[in-house]
Amino acid sequence: MRLSLVVDASVAVKWFVREEHSDRARELAESGAHLIAPRLIQLEVANALRRKVRDRVMAAEQALGRMAVLASYLDRLVDEQDVLTAAFMRAAALDHPIYDLIYLETARRYDAVMVTADQRLVQKLDGLGDGRLVRQLDRWEASRP
């Protein structure tokens, strides 16, 4: 059985833009793991790429091309509605933006590990007992989740 990983937008953007730990993100994409994300990832990556266009890191046409292939990196895109209630309750309890919790609840729903480049989120969740569900990108290794 293949390892299942939920990737968030902070990881996916690194597939398309050279940033810190982009090499690790590409390793993850090529690892053979079953990659899952909520459809929300498409909007978040589009917004991040829009900022890259604004900052002249890439041309708009390049960003559109990257957006067009994002889904091909993923084995499964899931509807946020499947986890929205649980994500909302967790976000309310933590006083944290719901977007991050949608990825976390997707990991919980699909018995997967969420991989993120958001160090602050990892630290917050680890302190609350959800650390087993989350792995920081720079600490992810192909040999283990």
Helices and strands as residue ranges (DSSP letters): E 4-7, H 9-16, H 22-29, E 34-38, H 40-54, H 60-69, G 70-73, E 76-78, G 80-82, H 84-94, H 98-109, E 113-116, H 119-126, G 131-133, E 134-136, G 137-139
